[in-house]
Amino acid sequence: MERSESLILCGNFNCPGDNGQSVSDGLDEVQVSSGLKQHVRQPTRGANLLDIVASSDPKLVRDVFVVDCGRASDHNLVTVHVAS
């Protein structure tokens, strides 16, 4: 499938992997088969990586940070810089 536009997919997917740096094998397989690169590489809730930012063009997303928000949320804040 040829793509003419770039795609960024982000959100709380609740598909933790075996460690805090990965998502489940099933979600990873969907991302890879869709040509998406996962940019978040550290836990976003407790010891789990649940919140993802994935893009069809790795140059679109940079400066990915996971920040503890304290009591404001049970998830950490994920910040990214998106290229225009």
Secondary structure, DSSP 4 states (H G I P E B T S, - for coil): ---SS--EEEEE---B-SSTT-B-HHHHHHHHHTT-EE---S-SBTTB--EEEEESSGGGEEEEEEE--GGG-SS-EEEEEE--
